[in-house]
Amino acid sequence: MSDTLVHSADALRITEIFYSLQGEARTVGLPTVFVRLTGCPLRCTYCDTAYAFSGGELRSFEDILATVANYRPRYVTLTGGEPLAQPGCLRLLTQLCDAGYEVSLETGGALSVAGVDPRVVKVVDLKTPASGELARNDYANMALLGPADQVKFVICNRQDYDWARLMLDQYDLAQRVSDVLFSPSHGQLEGRTLAEWILQDNLPVRLQLQLHKLLWNDAPGH
């Protein structure tokens, strides 16, 4: 496929498509097909998918859908990079929903989710102070979230935790979305420490440990 399609409506740049267990979010542990789109405008300090910043392969929508169908999944997740950095992502989300899959979108929260098909579960990662990208958060997205959606905070330290608590209250997230996910930054904060903070404050959030890192040591394709 020619690179001349990179700015067309005919293809998306894809880093990988793979079948694995969902490592996080509400469907953790369930077999899922992941479509990892290439490119991201953010550079978070703890990023674990820098290999998706560039490169990838231009693939047609037909090819992407056929590859997903080969796995016969129930769940499909679009991830990145930042999927919304490619506008054609919105079209693919709708086509996946039309095909009958339960579809989720993992997005970094810097780009608007306004155009996302309402059937898609949006998992919005609000960037904490230690991410280095706090200023990039698009807080207008909070008003666009519904009861099936989720908000994630990657917590690196106590400052991140206290900031996430403020966001939890400011946007009434526990009442707005299905799950608020607090995830310890891998290698920076012990899960047990975060668990104890959550219990001490009786927060209405879900502690999230990244299953794919525990099982496969964060190897690509898992």
MOSUL-V229783 format. One record per pair of residues at least 6 apart in sequence whose ideal C-beta (glycine too) atoms are under 8 Angstrom apart, sorted by the first residue. I is the first residue (numbers start at 1). J is the second residue. D is the distance in Angstrom with one decimal. If there is no record, write none. Layout:
i={I;I}
j={J;J}
d={D;D}
This chain:
i={1;1;1;1;1;2;3;5;5;5;6;6;9;9;10;10;11;11;11;11;11;12;12;12;12;12;12;12;12;12;13;13;13;13;13;13;13;13;14;14;14;14;14;14;14;14;14;15;15;15;15;15;15;15;15;15;15;16;16;16;16;16;17;17;17;17;17;17;17;18;18;18;18;18;19;19;19;19;19;19;20;20;20;20;20;20;20;21;21;21;21;21;21;21;21;22;22;22;22;22;22;22;22;23;23;23;23;23;23;24;24;24;24;24;24;24;25;25;25;25;25;25;25;25;26;26;26;26;26;27;27;27;28;28;29;30;30;31;31;31;32;32;32;32;33;33;33;33;33;33;34;34;34;34;35;35;35;35;35;35;35;36;36;36;36;36;37;37;37;37;37;37;37;37;37;37;37;38;38;38;38;38;38;38;38;39;39;39;39;39;39;39;39;39;40;40;40;40;40;40;40;40;41;41;41;41;41;42;42;42;42;42;42;43;43;44;44;44;44;44;44;45;45;45;45;46;46;46;46;46;46;46;48;48;49;49;49;51;52;52;53;59;61;61;61;61;64;65;65;65;68;68;68;68;69;73;74;74;75;75;75;75;76;76;76;76;76;77;77;77;77;78;78;78;78;78;78;78;78;79;79;80;80;80;82;82;82;82;83;83;83;83;84;84;84;84;84;84;85;89;90;90;90;93;93;93;93;93;94;96;97;97;97;97;102;103;103;103;103;104;104;104;104;105;105;105;105;105;105;106;106;107;107;107;107;107;108;108;108;108;109;109;109;109;109;109;109;109;110;110;110;110;110;111;112;112;112;112;113;113;113;113;113;114;116;118;121;121;121;122;122;122;122;123;123;123;123;123;124;124;124;124;124;124;125;125;125;125;126;126;126;126;126;126;127;127;127;127;127;128;128;128;128;128;128;128;128;129;129;129;130;130;130;130;130;130;131;131;139;142;142;142;142;145;145;145;146;146;147;147;147;148;148;149;149;150;150;150;150;150;151;151;151;151;151;152;152;152;152;153;153;153;153;153;153;153;154;154;154;154;155;155;155;155;155;155;155;155;156;156;156;157;157;158;160;161;161;161;164;165;165;167;168;168;168;168;168;173;174;174;174;179;179;180;180;180;181;181;181;182;182;182;182;182;182;182;183;183;183;183;184;184;184;184;184;186;186;186;191;191;194;195;198;198;210;212;212;215;216}
j={11;57;58;59;60;58;58;11;58;60;13;58;88;91;60;61;58;59;60;61;88;37;58;59;61;64;86;88;89;92;37;38;39;56;57;58;59;86;35;36;37;38;56;57;58;59;64;36;37;38;51;52;55;56;57;80;81;34;36;52;220;221;33;34;35;36;64;67;68;33;34;36;221;222;31;32;33;34;71;73;31;32;34;212;216;221;222;28;29;30;31;32;211;212;215;28;29;30;31;32;75;77;211;210;211;212;213;215;222;152;181;183;208;210;211;212;104;106;123;150;152;179;181;208;121;150;178;179;206;75;102;104;208;211;211;74;75;73;74;75;73;75;76;77;68;71;73;75;76;77;76;77;78;79;64;68;76;77;78;79;92;49;52;79;80;81;52;56;78;79;80;81;82;83;85;86;89;52;53;54;55;56;80;81;86;52;53;54;56;80;81;82;85;86;49;52;53;80;81;82;85;108;82;85;110;111;136;82;108;110;127;133;136;132;133;108;127;131;132;133;154;130;131;132;156;130;131;154;156;185;186;188;186;218;79;80;81;220;80;81;81;67;88;91;92;95;92;95;96;99;76;96;99;101;99;101;101;102;101;102;103;104;96;101;102;103;104;103;104;105;106;89;92;93;96;103;104;105;106;105;106;106;107;108;107;108;110;111;89;105;106;107;90;105;107;111;112;113;111;105;115;116;117;103;105;116;117;120;117;103;103;117;119;120;121;117;119;120;121;120;121;122;123;113;116;120;121;122;123;123;125;113;122;123;124;125;125;127;133;136;124;125;126;127;136;137;138;141;127;133;136;137;138;138;138;140;141;144;122;124;141;144;145;144;122;146;148;149;150;144;145;149;150;149;150;151;152;181;141;145;149;150;151;152;151;152;153;154;137;151;152;153;164;167;133;134;136;137;154;134;153;154;155;156;160;163;164;159;160;163;156;157;159;160;185;188;154;156;171;151;171;173;176;151;176;177;176;177;176;177;178;177;178;177;178;177;178;179;180;181;173;177;179;180;181;180;181;183;208;160;164;167;180;181;182;183;160;183;184;185;161;164;182;183;184;185;189;194;185;188;189;188;189;197;185;182;194;197;182;201;203;173;174;180;203;204;205;180;180;204;205;205;206;204;205;206;205;206;208;194;198;203;205;206;207;208;207;208;209;210;190;191;193;194;209;210;213;218;207;209;207;207;205;207;218;218;222;222;222}
d={6.4;7.5;4.8;6.8;6.8;7.5;6.3;4.3;5.2;8.0;6.4;6.0;6.3;7.5;6.1;7.3;4.5;5.9;5.1;7.2;7.5;6.1;7.3;6.4;7.2;6.7;5.5;5.1;6.8;6.3;6.8;4.2;6.6;4.3;7.0;5.5;7.8;6.6;6.7;6.9;6.2;6.5;5.5;5.7;7.7;4.9;6.7;4.5;6.8;4.7;7.0;4.3;6.9;4.6;7.9;7.9;6.7;7.6;4.8;8.0;6.7;6.2;6.8;7.0;5.2;7.2;7.0;5.1;6.8;7.4;5.5;7.7;4.7;7.2;6.9;7.4;5.3;7.7;4.6;7.0;7.6;6.6;6.4;6.6;8.0;7.4;4.9;7.9;5.6;6.8;6.2;6.9;6.2;7.0;7.2;5.3;6.4;5.1;7.8;4.4;6.7;6.8;7.5;5.0;4.3;3.3;7.0;7.9;7.8;7.5;7.0;6.7;5.3;5.4;6.9;7.8;6.8;7.5;5.1;5.8;7.3;7.5;6.7;7.5;7.7;6.0;6.2;5.1;7.9;5.8;7.9;7.2;7.3;5.7;6.3;7.6;5.7;6.6;7.5;7.0;6.4;4.2;6.8;5.4;5.1;5.0;4.4;7.2;4.9;7.3;7.8;5.2;8.0;5.8;6.5;6.8;6.8;7.2;5.1;7.2;7.5;7.3;5.7;5.3;6.2;6.6;7.5;7.7;6.6;7.4;5.0;5.2;7.6;4.5;7.4;5.6;6.2;5.6;7.5;6.7;6.4;3.2;7.5;5.5;7.8;7.4;6.8;7.2;7.7;7.1;5.1;6.6;4.6;6.4;8.0;6.8;5.7;5.6;4.3;4.1;6.1;7.1;6.2;6.0;6.3;7.6;7.6;6.5;5.3;5.8;7.3;4.9;6.0;7.0;7.0;7.7;6.6;4.5;6.2;5.4;7.8;6.5;5.9;4.6;7.7;7.7;6.7;6.3;6.6;4.8;7.3;6.6;7.0;5.8;7.9;6.9;6.6;6.4;5.7;4.0;6.7;7.9;7.7;7.0;6.2;6.4;6.5;6.2;7.3;6.6;5.9;7.1;7.8;7.5;7.3;6.4;6.8;5.9;6.8;5.1;7.9;7.3;5.3;4.4;7.3;5.1;7.6;7.5;4.8;7.5;6.2;6.4;6.9;6.4;7.8;7.3;7.4;5.1;6.9;8.0;4.2;7.2;8.0;7.7;6.5;5.1;7.2;6.6;4.5;6.2;7.2;6.3;7.8;7.8;5.5;4.2;7.7;7.3;6.8;7.9;4.9;6.5;7.3;6.1;6.3;6.3;5.1;5.1;4.6;4.7;5.3;5.4;4.3;6.5;7.6;7.8;6.8;4.9;7.0;6.6;4.2;7.5;5.8;7.6;6.2;5.3;7.2;5.4;6.6;4.9;7.2;6.4;6.7;7.1;5.7;6.9;5.2;6.8;7.7;7.8;4.8;5.4;5.1;6.2;7.8;5.3;6.2;6.1;7.4;7.1;4.2;6.5;5.8;6.6;5.9;6.8;6.5;7.7;5.3;6.8;5.2;5.4;7.7;5.9;6.0;7.6;5.3;6.1;6.9;7.9;6.3;4.4;7.3;7.2;4.7;7.8;6.0;7.9;5.8;6.8;7.1;7.3;5.3;6.9;7.9;4.6;7.6;6.7;5.7;6.1;7.2;5.8;7.6;6.1;4.4;5.5;6.3;5.4;7.9;6.8;5.9;6.3;6.5;6.6;3.9;5.8;6.3;5.7;5.9;5.6;3.6;5.8;6.8;5.1;7.4;7.8;6.7;7.4;7.7;7.9;4.5;7.6;7.2;7.0;5.7;5.3;7.8;7.4;7.6;6.7;5.9;7.9;5.8;4.7;6.6;5.6;5.9;4.6;7.3;6.1;5.4;5.5;7.8;5.3;7.0;8.0;4.3;6.2;7.2;7.1;4.1;7.4;7.6;6.9;5.5;6.9;7.7;5.2;7.9;5.3;5.2;6.3;5.7;6.6;5.6;6.4;5.8;5.8;4.3;4.8;5.8;7.2;6.4;7.7;8.0;7.6;7.1;5.6;6.5;7.0;6.9;6.9;6.5;6.1;6.9;7.8;7.0;4.9;5.9;4.1;7.4;7.9;5.2;7.0;4.4;6.8;6.9;5.4;4.4;6.2;6.3;7.5;4.9;7.2;5.8;6.6;7.8;4.2;7.4;6.7;6.6;4.9;7.3;4.6;7.3;6.4;5.6;7.3;7.0;5.2;6.4;5.3;6.1;5.9;7.8;6.6;5.0;7.1;3.9}
